Amino acid sequence: LQTELMAAIDSADTLDALDAVRISALGKQGSVSALLKTMGAMSPDERQTQGPIINGLRESVTAGLAAKKAALETAELNRRLASEYVDMTLPAPETPRGTVHPVSQVMDELAEIFADMGFAVAEGREIEDDWHNFTALNIPETHPARAMHDTFYFPDEMAREGSKMLLRTHTSPVQIRTMTSQEPPIRIIAPGRVYRSDSDATHTPMFHQIEGLVIDKGIHLGHLKWTLETFLKAYFEREDVVLRLRPSYFPFTEPSVEVDVGYSMVNGKRVIGGSEGWMEVLGSGMVHRKVIEACGLDPDIWQGFAFGTGVDRLAMLKYGMDDLRAFFDGDNRWLQHYGFDA
Ligand code: PHE
């Protein structure tokens, strides 16, 4: 039987075939198992002579099966290694890489430009209260400017200290948060998200602004003009940037000034620089006495200027993009088209 079984083990050429041999020998109905069972009925003498032989048979069959199993597994592994080897000399597949979003890049750029001029970065809140977003900025409850802001309000139950909560409609509340928490002199910019219920090619319900605020003694409109001119020349990287200051109206500045930059037509495209046409880029003015007072400062001692501009708009002007909504679609082809891929 041993010779027979060993031959069967030897000729099994797959793991399945080997298992069949194992069952035929050591399984419940197996030939070796049958022999082991006969030992129970043997006389002690018989058992003494037959026992070692039968057990020896079981041991050698078990060992033979294990050795063959290992051999078959090694062979299988070698076969797979031979067929599935990795060619380390092949070029690696290209992995797409992420980049910083154009809006974030522009915000970083602006922060750097203003840092060079001595401005710190201040932070406010995207969920604001009515007082910081409107009232303290000289926009009382009944002011028509409130209607113009298309504000997203939170339900009345969420009001805090009698002030309705809302998504800030501009970064100007950061002026209030800064003046009420820092001693002047103040020189800050505040970049961030703002929200208005509005959507078309040039408006998205969420967009980005950057606010600027300077509060000191003896600040006048000349300081504002120099600051904006220096910043816009640095941002557009052109010395021929021309500004046009137009009288305007904001409840929180007096006087208020809207600022346009001049452009020229080059091959049918608007290019910043020169003065063939004008594009509005920001709102600004001298901080209103009432705003300075609302923040607990004496407007006879402290004066200043503020400005606010759309970051998305500035990005569109610099990189020649025409649809604001594409900024928030997350389409890689658009990023590549404007050279913002890695
Ligand atoms: N907050 C104004 C807006 O969103 C911009 C502005 C800021 C104007 C600061 C004047 C001073 O349109």
Residues whose N, C-alpha, C, O or C-beta is under 5 A from the ligand:
A	BS01	LIG	T169 H170 S172 F250 T253 G283 S284 G285 A306 F307 G308
